[in-house]
């Protein structure tokens, strides 16, 4: 591991790790998006053959009911019972985030409110490159389902057998995902954003992916909504001399196990820094004076995952303002959040925890403001309205009020 000083060029680089775009990736994605937009299924078939090395026709892009039900034969029976515990945890967590429409009414007859509605169609992207990310299915679909999304469309790359990992299919089937398609990469994102003859157009796209998927989400944003622009996964661990160094090393290595995963330790223990500096794994150690500075440095990094492994983690957590998820104490590794705890593991990366939040039910709602005034109420508010409209010079706005009192 590499020792990094606060304020050094390397430290600044870590803080600004998501500030640039790869021009080559951006241009490649632009071409893919445009081709899918123009040629639809034909482009999807071409890119699936090119990138996934799988030949599919338009009819085979969609997973059939037979394929979904047949997947149960290819998994161990205990998988479903194991999954139930996990799904219960996630459901319990997201029940606290349910939103309802509301309204208030005053004595003058003014009614104000908010009409809360679930999105009609949501696309879920599930990576399946080196390994199928089964957990990404339930970590995205359950919040969407609980919010009341009308239709959920799942896309994931096919394997060499022209099929989808059976575990992904079983989870999707148990959660009653409406449609599943064997497409991945930027082409899948474009298909969801614009629709093709086979793939429906959606209102929002959620789920993690590689740099091409992320860039595609950036480029289609505006045609539809997206959850966030997620990059390589990352962990920051705050520790002191009382922290268990074996736990810390295991957690740093777990994050480095991901492709391009970033592992950072912030500590005021020179001894710990000296020991871990000898470790061959790629990662960074930031030596600080005290735990107050540790919290400040962590906020500057705004990590996806923050583990506070000190003897009083809540005290430090109170000073944290930027983090996707905060894991407190020695027995709360990131892995528990990745798979079973309850909150979604779809989290902001690359410092975007400064302004993005983890996936929540709010991501699957939209709302309309509701206003209703009586003549008496309009007359009461008429004076300030006319003065402000007059300053802005919008005469027709003034007239639209005056005509109601003539």
Protein Blocks (a to p, Z undefined) as FASTA:
>chain_A
ZZddehiaklmmmmmmmmpccfklmmmmmmmmmmmmmnmmmmmmmmmmmmnopacdfklm
pccfklmmmmmmmpcfklmmmmmmmmmmmmmmmmmmpccddddddfkopacdddddddfb
dcdddddfkbccfklmmmmmmmmmmnopabdcddddddfkopacfklmmmmmmnopabdc
ddehjklmmmmmnopaklccdfbdcddddfklmmmmmmmgojaccfbdcddddddddddf
kbcfklmmmmmmmmmmpghiacddddfbfklmmmmmmpmbdcdddddfblmlmmmmmmmn
opabdcdfbfblmlmmmmpcbdfbdcedjklcfklmmmmnopacbdceehlmmmpccddf
klmgccdddddddfklmmmmmmmmmmmmmmnopaklmmmmmmmmZZ
